[in-house]
Amino acid sequence: MGLDTYAARVPVDFFDPDLDETKVDEDFGCTWLDRWALRRAQKKRERTNGGYCVFGSNYFRGKIYVDLVQYVTGVRLYETWIPAETVKQMAEAFERCDPEETIRGFAEFEHAIYDHHPIEVEDLRAFFKVCAKRRLGLVGSW
């Protein structure tokens, strides 16, 4: 099973035995403005990348990027809830990094599972930037 990472306003613990998953919506409390901002960032990245972007709407495949995000930010995505304050710090870490240099250094990262490309760093930067600006946290589901 893989990890999906969602932008969220509401912490949802999928591992809570009392959780009624039928009452959890896929927006995790995100407003239409949150979703619109993320969708706009996605479309902009797709135009830049020739139709490709690592995130869609309010989520990305965290399992694929867990090692890259940890390398850049020091934060592991395998958490049920990552608060907005931490997401802001993650966005700042992505803003400070150079995508080309990041990928060169990442190639030697001992926890690397997948190979990545600088475009993916830029896509994640865009995702986290919107989340930080909109004060969104992250919900992990696996």
C-alpha positions in Angstrom: 0.0 0.0 0.0 1.3 3.5 -0.8 1.3 6.8 1.0 -0.9 9.6 -0.4 -0.3 13.1 1.0 -3.2 15.5 1.1 -3.2 19.3 1.7 -5.7 19.7 4.6 -7.2 22.0 7.1 -8.6 19.2 9.3 -6.3 16.5 10.8 -7.7 13.1 10.0 -6.2 10.0 11.6 -7.1 7.2 9.2 -5.7 4.8 11.9 -8.3 5.8 14.5 -10.5 2.8 15.0 -13.5 5.0 15.7 -13.1 7.0 12.4 -16.1 6.8 10.2 -14.4 7.0 6.8 -17.7 7.6 5.1 -17.8 11.0 6.8 -14.4 12.1 5.7 -14.4 14.1 2.4 -11.5 14.1 0.0 -11.0 17.8 0.6 -10.0 17.4 4.2 -11.6 20.8 5.1 -9.9 22.7 2.2 -12.0 25.5 1.0 -12.8 26.1 -2.7 -10.2 28.9 -2.6 -7.6 26.4 -1.3 -8.5 23.9 -4.1 -8.5 26.7 -6.7 -5.0 27.9 -5.6 -3.6 24.3 -5.8 -5.3 23.6 -9.1 -3.9 26.9 -10.5 -0.4 26.0 -9.4 -0.9 22.5 -10.9 -1.9 23.9 -14.3 1.0 26.4 -14.3 3.4 23.6 -13.6 1.8 21.4 -16.3 2.3 24.2 -18.8 5.9 24.5 -17.8 6.5 20.8 -17.8 4.7 19.9 -21.0 1.6 18.4 -19.3 3.2 16.7 -16.3 3.0 17.7 -12.6 3.7 15.5 -9.5 0.6 16.8 -7.7 -3.0 16.8 -8.6 -5.5 19.1 -7.0 -4.8 18.7 -3.3 -2.6 15.7 -3.1 0.5 13.9 -4.3 1.8 10.4 -4.2 3.8 10.7 -0.9 5.3 7.2 -1.2 7.2 8.2 -4.3 8.5 11.5 -2.9 8.9 10.7 0.8 12.7 10.3 0.5 13.1 13.5 -1.6 10.9 15.6 0.8 12.9 14.2 3.8 16.2 15.1 2.0 15.1 18.7 1.4 13.1 19.4 4.6 14.1 16.8 7.2 10.4 15.9 7.6 9.1 12.4 7.0 5.7 12.3 5.3 4.7 9.1 7.1 2.7 11.0 9.6 -1.1 11.1 10.0 -1.0 14.9 10.4 1.7 17.5 9.7 0.6 20.9 11.0 0.6 24.1 8.9 3.6 25.5 10.9 5.7 22.6 9.8 4.5 22.8 6.2 5.5 26.4 6.2 9.0 25.4 7.2 9.0 22.7 4.5 8.0 25.3 1.9 10.8 27.5 3.0 13.3 24.6 2.7 12.1 24.0 -0.9 12.4 27.7 -1.7 16.0 27.8 -0.5 17.2 24.7 -2.5 18.5 24.7 -6.0 16.7 21.9 -7.9 19.7 20.9 -9.9 22.1 20.8 -6.9 19.4 19.1 -4.8 19.1 16.2 -7.3 22.9 15.9 -7.5 23.2 15.7 -3.7 20.1 13.5 -3.4 21.8 10.8 -5.6 24.0 10.1 -2.7 21.2 10.1 0.0 21.2 6.8 1.8 17.4 6.6 2.1 16.7 7.2 -1.6 14.2 4.8 -3.0 13.4 6.4 -6.3 15.4 8.5 -8.7 14.1 12.0 -9.2 14.4 15.0 -11.6 14.8 18.7 -10.8 11.3 19.3 -12.3 9.9 17.2 -9.5 11.7 19.5 -6.9 10.1 22.5 -8.6 6.7 20.9 -8.6 6.9 20.0 -4.9 8.1 23.6 -4.2 5.0 24.9 -5.9 2.7 22.6 -3.9 4.3 23.4 -0.6 4.3 27.1 -1.4 0.6 27.1 -1.9 0.0 25.1 1.2 2.2 27.5 3.3 0.4 30.6 1.8 -3.0 29.1 2.5 -1.9 27.8 6.0 -2.7 24.2 5.1 -1.4 21.1 6.9 -0.9 17.7 5.5 -2.8 14.4 6.0 -1.0 11.1 5.3 -3.1 8.2 4.2 -1.5 4.7 3.6 
